[in-house]
Amino acid sequence: MLGRCLETLGYSDERSPAVFPMLPDNRTHARAREREWWCVQTLVVLAAVLACTTTAGAQEPQQPPPTNVHEHVAVTAPLLTPTKEASGTAWLPQITPMYGVHRPWRGWDLRLAGVVFVQTLYEPGDRHRTGGSSTRQAGSVNWGMVMARRSAGGGRFGVRAMLSAEPWTVRGCGSLSFLATGEVCQGDTIHDRQQQHDLFMELAVDYDRRLRGTWSWQAYGGLAGEPALGPPGYPHRASAITNPIGPVTHHWLDSTHVTFGVVTVGVHNQRWKGEASIFNGREPDESRVDLDLGAFDSVAARMSFLPTARLALQVSAGHLREASSDFPFPNQDPSTRVTASAIYHMPFGTTGIWATTLAAGTNHARATVSGGILDATTVASLLESRITFSDRHTLFARGEVGGMPAHHLHAHEISTSIVPIGKVQLGYVRHLRAMKGVQPGLGGTAALSFLPPALAPRYSGRTAPSFGFFFSLQAARHQM
């Protein structure tokens, strides 16, 4: 990657191929300048992190690790990954269970986790969706994560990576999902499908060091990562981890959980955290196997609070440039997003958990659409819950309501309107015996989408059902 930056800045062999494809003439120079500026920022950030870590390591003795770490019965050395830490720098409740492998390795605290859903979906009544009309689809939704941390320079240094094979395991423009929108495919914006995750969901580093008393400072940065905006990404929420279907309110709450280029700094103690991010606000393009790097032109800030061990609260706001696709109208105005959420975890029996997330978000944007100008603030909310008991049975549910710009669903005849939509979903998983840290399961899900009269002809009525059956492989819960 450093080589690509040097090529962008002009330090390349003349025989080397162009790093970035040619853009239309009226945008070539602007985008090239953005690439150069991003590379300069990246080099400066990397240099600063290396300098700070080296200086701290040379001048200060190593400090003991934090006391709120997750420990195993069979491990004598303390581990450095509290279970409250979720995607990016977001927090979950302190009693969140640990899933997957978590052990020391050559001085590192290593954590491995992931999930694979092999699913078949059925949505009758489809009239049109991006990628062509379809009522049935088979595929696999999946991701895997590795996180490694160790003591360094009087603090804690970490490296993390999260990958997905969905570019190859989900066909076409994404999984069938009525009312899901966002990103692009086949030269058009996606609707009624959940887009695939990119191959690189996270490639980031973090550093945490004691500041004063109970307070610490934290720095986080990556080529792919999550800024300080919204609740934890839905793949990381305990309330959604057994659900193979993404929320339709994703683009009001946590759609920035895969961002190509981000730096976050903040301060925190055991209960409070304040942080701010600068990042590349653009959505990924339809090539799912590269890094869609761009200028750091968007900002966000978040305040998190853990009033009890069972509850995590957050409020956040961000100013995003090109947060949604500008096709077919380029150079759209920036948008503003505000979110708030509450996540509650409660032990259920001796080994079970009841996890619930309540979240709401607003987007304000001024967009050019086929019918004119749409200048509006839209609101969406989500309530999702999952209960696991006896380590064998899981029930999960989700309810969502919101006001969606009609052009997101390609209702171009009413493109300057905001339409009310809703969706409810129920599901069940029968977990089988875990083997070598992996727990298989068999499950099913059913959902019902609610449409206004103007959209009824597109979905064969004002309600549209969805069904799914799946086999899952998930990281097993670690027993303390």
C-alpha positions in Angstrom: 0.0 0.0 0.0 2.9 2.4 0.7 4.2 1.6 -2.7 0.8 2.6 -4.2 0.9 5.8 -2.3 4.4 6.6 -3.5 3.3 5.8 -7.1 0.4 8.2 -6.7 2.7 10.9 -5.4 5.0 10.5 -8.4 7.7 8.1 -7.1 7.1 5.3 -9.5 8.9 3.5 -12.3 7.7 4.9 -15.6 7.0 1.4 -16.8 4.6 0.7 -13.9 0.9 0.6 -14.8 -1.4 3.3 -13.5 -2.5 2.6 -10.0 -5.9 4.2 -10.4 -8.2 3.9 -13.5 -8.8 6.8 -15.7 -11.8 8.9 -14.7 -14.0 11.1 -16.9 -12.1 14.3 -17.9 -14.1 16.6 -15.8 -13.3 14.7 -12.6 -9.8 13.3 -13.3 -7.8 16.1 -11.7 -10.1 16.5 -8.6 -10.0 12.8 -7.9 -6.3 12.6 -8.5 -5.7 15.4 -6.0 -8.0 13.5 -3.5 -5.9 10.4 -3.9 -2.7 12.4 -3.4 -4.1 14.1 -0.3 -5.2 10.8 1.1 -1.8 9.2 0.6 -0.1 12.2 2.3 -2.5 11.8 5.3 -1.8 8.1 5.5 1.9 8.5 5.5 1.7 11.2 8.2 -0.6 9.1 10.4 1.7 6.1 10.1 4.7 8.1 10.9 3.1 9.7 13.9 1.9 6.4 15.3 5.3 4.8 14.8 7.1 7.8 16.4 4.7 7.9 19.4 5.1 4.2 20.0 8.8 4.2 19.7 9.3 7.2 21.9 6.9 5.9 24.6 8.7 2.5 24.6 12.1 4.1 25.0 11.2 6.5 27.7 8.7 4.8 29.9 8.6 1.4 31.7 6.0 -1.0 30.7 2.7 -0.6 32.7 0.5 -3.5 33.8 -2.5 -4.1 31.5 -6.0 -2.9 32.4 -7.8 -4.7 35.1 -11.1 -5.1 33.2 -9.8 -7.7 30.8 -11.3 -11.0 29.9 -9.5 -13.9 31.5 -9.7 -17.7 31.0 -9.4 -20.4 33.6 -6.5 -22.1 31.8 -4.5 -18.9 31.2 -2.2 -17.4 33.8 -1.4 -14.1 31.9 -4.0 -11.5 31.7 -5.6 -10.9 28.3 -6.0 -7.5 26.7 -9.4 -7.6 24.9 -12.4 -6.6 27.1 -15.6 -8.1 25.7 -17.2 -4.6 25.8 -15.0 -3.7 22.8 -16.9 -4.2 19.5 -16.4 -3.0 15.9 -14.1 -0.1 15.4 -14.0 1.7 18.8 -17.7 1.2 19.7 -18.7 -0.3 23.0 -21.1 -3.1 24.1 -22.2 -3.8 27.7 -19.5 -5.1 30.0 -21.2 -8.4 30.5 -21.1 -9.3 26.8 -20.1 -12.9 26.3 -16.9 -13.9 24.5 -17.4 -15.9 21.3 -14.6 -17.7 19.5 -10.9 -18.5 20.4 -9.2 -16.2 22.8 -5.8 -17.1 24.1 -2.2 -15.8 24.4 0.3 -16.5 21.6 3.9 -15.5 21.7 3.3 -12.4 23.8 0.1 -11.5 22.0 -3.5 -11.7 23.2 -5.1 -13.4 20.2 -8.8 -13.5 19.4 -10.4 -15.3 16.5 -14.1 -15.2 15.6 -16.5 -15.4 12.7 -19.7 -16.7 11.3 -20.9 -18.5 8.1 -24.5 -18.7 7.0 -25.4 -21.0 4.1 -28.9 -19.9 3.2 -31.8 -20.1 0.8 -34.2 -17.2 0.6 -37.7 -16.8 -0.9 -39.5 -13.6 -1.5 -42.7 -14.0 -3.5 -44.4 -11.1 -5.4 -41.2 -9.3 -6.6 -41.8 -7.0 -9.6 -38.4 -5.4 -9.9 -35.2 -5.1 -8.0 -31.6 -4.3 -8.8 -29.9 -7.1 -10.6 -33.2 -8.4 -12.1 -36.4 -9.8 -10.7 -36.0 -12.8 -8.6 -38.0 -14.7 -5.9 -35.5 -17.4 -4.9 -31.8 -17.3 -4.1 -29.1 -19.5 -2.4 -25.8 -18.2 -1.1 -23.6 -17.6 1.9 -23.3 -14.6 4.2 -20.0 -14.8 6.1 -17.1 -13.0 7.8 -14.1 -13.9 9.9 -12.1 -11.7 12.2 -8.6 -11.8 13.9 -7.5 -9.4 16.6 -4.1 -9.4 18.2 -3.0 -7.2 21.0 0.1 -6.8 23.3 1.6 -4.4 25.8 3.8 -1.8 24.1 5.2 1.5 25.1 3.5 1.6 28.4 0.1 0.9 26.8 -1.7 -1.6 24.6 -1.1 -2.0 20.8 -3.5 -3.9 18.6 -3.8 -5.2 15.1 -7.1 -6.3 13.6 -8.4 -7.7 10.3 -11.9 -8.7 9.2 -12.5 -10.4 5.9 -15.6 -11.7 4.0 -15.9 -14.1 1.1 -19.3 -12.7 0.1 -17.9 -11.2 -3.2 -17.9 -14.9 -4.3 -20.6 -16.5 -2.2 -23.5 -14.1 -2.8 -24.5 -13.9 -6.4 -25.5 -10.8 -8.4 -26.2 -7.6 -6.6 -26.7 -9.0 -3.1 -29.0 -11.1 -1.0 -32.8 -10.8 -1.5 -34.2 -8.4 1.1 -37.3 -6.3 0.5 -36.7 -2.6 1.3 -33.0 -2.9 1.7 -31.1 -0.2 -0.2 -27.7 1.3 -0.6 -24.5 1.2 -2.8 -24.3 0.4 -6.5 -24.3 -2.6 -8.8 -24.4 -3.0 -12.5 -24.2 0.7 -12.9 -27.3 1.5 -10.8 -28.2 2.0 -7.1 -29.2 -1.2 -5.2 -32.7 -1.7 -3.9 -34.5 -4.7 -2.4 -31.2 -6.4 -2.0 -28.7 -6.4 0.8 -25.3 -5.7 -0.9 -22.4 -8.0 -0.3 -19.8 -7.1 2.2 -16.4 -6.2 0.7 -13.5 -8.6 1.0 -11.7 -6.2 3.3 -14.1 -5.2 6.1 -11.4 -4.1 8.5 -7.6 -3.6 8.3 -6.7 -1.4 11.3 -4.5 -0.8 14.2 -5.2 0.7 17.6 -3.2 2.0 20.6 -4.5 2.6 24.1 -2.4 4.2 26.9 -3.0 5.6 30.4 -3.5 9.3 30.4 -4.2 10.3 34.1 -5.9 8.5 36.9 -8.5 6.3 35.5 -8.5 8.0 32.1 -6.8 6.7 29.0 -6.3 8.0 25.5 -6.9 5.8 22.4 -6.0 6.1 18.7 -7.4 3.9 16.0 -6.7 4.0 12.2 -7.0 1.8 9.2 -7.2 1.3 5.5 -10.6 -0.2 6.3 -12.4 0.3 9.5 -15.3 2.0 11.4 -15.5 5.7 12.4 -17.0 6.9 15.6 -20.6 7.1 14.2 -23.6 5.0 15.2 -23.9 1.8 17.4 -21.6 -1.2 16.8 -22.0 -2.6 13.3 -24.8 -5.2 13.2 -22.5 -8.2 12.5 -20.9 -7.4 15.9 -24.1 -6.9 18.0 -25.1 -9.8 20.3 -28.7 -9.0 19.4 -28.1 -9.7 15.7 -25.2 -12.2 15.6 -27.5 -15.2 14.9 -29.6 -13.3 12.2 -28.4 -13.7 8.6 -30.5 -10.8 7.4 -29.2 -7.2 7.6 -31.5 -4.4 8.9 -33.1 -2.1 6.3 -32.3 0.8 8.7 -28.6 0.1 8.2 -28.1 3.3 6.2 -29.5 5.5 9.1 -27.5 3.8 11.8 -24.3 1.8 11.1 -23.6 1.8 7.3 -20.1 3.3 7.9 -19.0 0.0 9.6 -16.9 -0.6 6.5 -15.1 2.6 5.7 -12.0 2.8 3.5 -9.7 5.2 5.3 -10.4 6.3 8.9 -8.5 7.8 11.9 -10.2 8.0 15.4 -8.9 9.5 18.6 -10.6 9.6 22.0 -10.4 9.5 25.8 -12.1 7.1 28.1 -12.4 5.6 31.5 -14.3 2.5 32.6 -17.7 4.1 31.9 -17.3 7.1 29.6 -15.8 7.5 26.2 -15.6 10.6 24.0 -14.1 10.3 20.5 -13.9 11.9 17.1 -13.1 10.6 13.6 -11.9 11.9 10.3 -12.6 9.5 7.4 -13.5 8.8 3.8 -17.2 9.1 3.7 -17.8 7.5 0.3 -19.7 4.2 0.0 -17.8 1.3 -1.5 -18.1 0.8 -5.2 -19.3 -2.4 -6.9 -15.9 -3.9 -7.1 -15.9 -5.8 -3.8 -12.3 -7.0 -3.7 -10.3 -3.8 -3.6 -9.7 -0.9 -1.2 -11.8 2.1 -2.3 -9.5 4.7 -0.8 -10.3 8.4 -0.9 -9.7 11.8 0.7 -10.5 12.2 4.4 -13.4 14.5 3.8 -16.0 13.4 6.5 -16.1 13.8 10.2 -17.9 12.3 13.1 -18.0 12.3 16.9 -19.5 10.0 19.5 -20.1 9.9 23.2 -20.5 6.5 24.9 -21.7 5.7 28.4 -21.9 2.4 30.4 -24.2 3.3 33.4 -24.3 -0.4 34.5 -22.5 -3.6 33.4 -25.6 -4.6 31.4 -26.3 -1.3 29.5 -24.4 0.6 26.8 -25.6 4.0 25.5 -24.3 6.1 22.7 -25.1 9.3 20.8 -23.2 10.3 17.7 -23.3 12.7 14.7 -21.4 12.9 11.5 -21.0 15.0 8.4 -20.5 12.7 5.4 -19.5 13.5 1.9 -20.9 11.2 -0.8 -22.4 8.9 1.9 -24.7 7.4 -0.7 -24.1 6.8 -4.4 -24.3 9.9 -6.6 -25.5 7.9 -9.6 -26.8 9.2 -12.0 -26.4 12.7 -10.6 -22.7 13.5 -9.6 -21.4 15.9 -7.0 -24.3 15.6 -4.5 -24.2 17.7 -1.4 -22.8 16.3 1.9 -25.3 14.7 4.3 -25.6 14.9 8.1 -26.4 11.9 10.3 -27.3 11.7 14.0 -27.8 8.5 15.9 -28.6 7.3 19.4 -28.8 3.8 20.7 -29.2 1.7 23.9 -27.9 -1.9 24.1 -29.0 -4.1 27.0 -27.7 -7.6 27.9 -29.2 -9.8 30.6 -28.0 -13.2 31.7 -30.7 -15.8 31.0 -30.3 -19.0 33.1 -26.8 -20.3 33.7 -25.4 -20.1 30.2 -28.0 -18.0 28.2 -28.2 -14.4 27.3 -31.0 -12.0 26.3 -29.5 -9.2 24.2 -31.6 -6.2 23.0 -30.7 -3.1 20.9 -32.9 0.0 20.5 -31.6 2.5 18.0 -32.7 5.5 16.0 -31.1 7.6 13.3 -31.7 10.6 11.1 -30.2 11.6 7.8 -30.5 15.1 6.3 -29.5 15.5 2.7 -30.2 17.7 -0.3 -30.2 15.5 -3.4 -30.8 15.9 -7.1 -33.3 13.3 -8.2 -35.1 12.6 -11.5 -38.1 14.7 -10.4 -36.1 17.7 -9.1 -34.6 18.5 -5.7 -35.2 16.5 -2.6 -34.2 18.4 0.6 -35.4 16.5 3.6 -34.6 14.9 6.9 -35.6 11.2 7.2 -35.8 9.2 10.4 -35.6 5.5 11.0 -35.6 3.3 14.1 -34.8 -0.3 15.0 -35.6 -2.7 17.8 -33.9 -6.1 17.7 -33.6 -8.8 20.3 -32.2 -12.3 20.7 -32.6 -14.8 23.5 -30.4 -17.9 23.8 -31.2 -20.5 26.5 -29.7 -23.9 27.4 -27.0 -23.2 24.7 -29.3 -25.0 22.3 -32.1 -22.7 21.3 -32.1 -19.1 20.1 -35.1 -16.9 19.2 -34.5 -13.6 17.5 -36.7 -10.8 16.3 -36.4 -7.4 14.7 -38.8 -4.5 14.1 -38.0 -1.4 11.9 -39.9 1.7 10.8 -38.8 4.7 8.9 -39.3 7.3 6.2 -37.5 6.4 3.1 -36.8 8.6 0.1 -38.8 7.1 -2.7 -36.0 7.3 -5.2 -34.0 4.8 -3.1 -36.6 2.2 -4.1 -36.5 3.4 -7.7 -40.0 4.8 -7.4 -39.1 7.6 -9.9 -42.7 8.7 -10.4 -42.7 10.0 -6.8 -38.9 10.6 -6.5 -39.3 13.8 -4.5 -41.4 12.0 -1.8 -40.6 10.4 1.5 -42.6 7.1 1.9 -43.3 5.4 5.2 -42.0 1.8 5.4 -41.8 -0.9 8.0 -40.5 -4.5 8.5 -40.8 -7.1 11.2 -38.8 -10.3 11.3 -38.8 -13.5 13.5 -36.4 -16.3 13.5 -35.2 -19.4 15.4 -31.9 -21.4 15.5 -31.4 -24.9 16.9 -27.7 -25.1 17.9 -25.9 -28.4 17.6 -23.0 -29.6 19.7 -19.9 -27.4 19.4 -16.8 -28.9 18.0 -13.3 -27.4 18.3 -14.7 -24.0 19.1 -17.3 -24.0 16.2 -21.0 -24.3 16.8 -23.2 -25.5 13.9 -26.9 -24.6 13.8 -30.1 -25.0 11.7 -32.5 -22.1 11.5 -35.3 -20.3 9.8 -36.7 -16.8 9.5 -39.8 -15.1 8.3 -40.4 -11.4 7.7 -43.2 -9.1 6.6 -42.5 -5.7 4.9 -45.1 -2.9 5.0 -45.6 -0.6 2.1 -47.6 2.6 1.5 -50.3 2.5 -1.3 -48.0 4.2 -3.8 -45.6 1.3 -3.7 -48.2 -1.5 -3.4 -48.1 -2.4 -7.2 -44.4 -3.0 -7.0 -44.7 -5.6 -4.3 -48.0 -7.2 -5.2 -49.7 -5.5 -2.2 -49.1 -3.4 0.8 -47.5 -6.3 2.7 -44.6 -8.4 1.2 -43.5 -11.7 2.9 -40.0 -13.1 3.0 -38.7 -16.5 4.2 -35.3 -18.0 4.7 -33.7 -21.2 5.9 -30.1 -21.6 6.8 -27.3 -23.7 8.2 -24.8 -21.7 10.3 -21.3 -22.1 11.6 -20.5 -19.7 14.4 -17.7 -19.2 16.9 -18.8 -21.0 20.1 -19.3 -19.1 23.3 -16.2 -19.3 25.4 -16.8 -20.8 28.8 -15.2 -18.8 31.7 
